[in-house]
Amino acid sequence: MILLRLYPLLVWRRQVQVRTARLVSSVRG
């Protein structure tokens, strides 16, 4: 049951990481 509550948080964190990675790459590129 806890996993169901944590899963959206993990997905959100993954999206934030991908977004920041793209932002950094675009700034560096």
C-alpha positions as CSV (number, residue, x, y, z in Angstrom):
1,M,0.0,0.0,0.0
2,I,2.9,2.3,0.8
3,L,4.4,1.6,-2.6
4,L,1.3,2.9,-4.3
5,R,1.7,6.1,-2.5
6,L,5.4,6.4,-3.2
7,Y,5.2,5.5,-6.9
8,P,3.9,8.8,-8.1
9,L,6.6,10.6,-6.1
10,L,9.3,8.5,-7.8
11,V,7.8,9.2,-11.2
12,W,7.7,12.9,-10.4
13,R,11.3,12.9,-9.2
14,R,12.4,11.1,-12.4
15,Q,10.6,13.7,-14.5
16,V,12.3,16.5,-12.6
17,Q,15.7,14.9,-13.1
18,V,15.1,14.5,-16.8
19,R,13.9,18.1,-17.1
20,T,16.9,19.5,-15.2
21,A,19.3,17.3,-17.2
22,R,17.8,18.7,-20.5
23,L,18.0,22.2,-19.1
24,V,21.7,21.8,-18.2
25,S,22.5,20.2,-21.5
26,S,20.8,23.0,-23.4
27,V,22.7,25.6,-21.4
28,R,26.0,23.9,-21.9
29,G,25.4,23.0,-25.5
